[in-house]
Amino acid sequence: MANASQFPFPNHLKLPVKLARSPPRADQFPAMANVKVAVLFAVLALLQVSCAVSRRHGGGGGGGTPAVMTVNGFQRGEEGGRSECDGHFHSDGEMIVALSTGWYAGGHRCHRAIRITSARTGRSVEARVVDECDSRRGCRDNIVDSSPAVWRALGLDTDVGEVPVTWADA
């Protein structure tokens, strides 16, 4: 068997051996460092805009604002009283809701549809805003106060009293 030393490589065919060196420092390439910083800021800005948009009501895609859904009677003689939006009583068979004061937005959501999704059943329904659940009078800030019809459509039992949901402008 032949020995490798018997067949020496000619010097002009030998490959130069490079010594390992440390990677370049950022101060050696200031323009590249500036580009990296600019890209980082651009990515952070896009993430911030993306988060702000997703927090808006109506983000779609099954998302929405987390809330607690309670049951409310909208008929004459029930606890709800007349609707803030139109001054009328409404049938409990209608797909209607009252929103906490902040979400009610001074009446800007009156008669607008919202999409409510049950965290328990995964079902979604659309309901119309007809009233305010007044946060200055004991209603918590995260309430979607719904008619029994909304509960039935979501496959929920009104005797439970409160359930987690998400909601968004439809």
Order of alpha helices (4+ residues) and beta strands (2+ residues): alpha-beta-beta-alpha-beta-beta-beta-alpha-beta
